């Protein structure tokens, strides 16, 4: 039997994506996502997860 482990990281940005307080984070997203995609075992990334303000990045999750 083959098994696969999936990991889902969910974060909540506490300021708008164009706020100076999160500028360093926003500017590093392409680099961080690119590094993740090069890691051994990488299979898939959710659409829109690397593009702030588009796709599923604006989805609200209660909590």
PyMOL commands that set and color helices and strands:
alter all, ss='L'
color gray80, all
select helices_A, chain A and resi 20-37+55-58
alter helices_A, ss='H'
color red, helices_A
deselect
rebuild
show_as cartoon
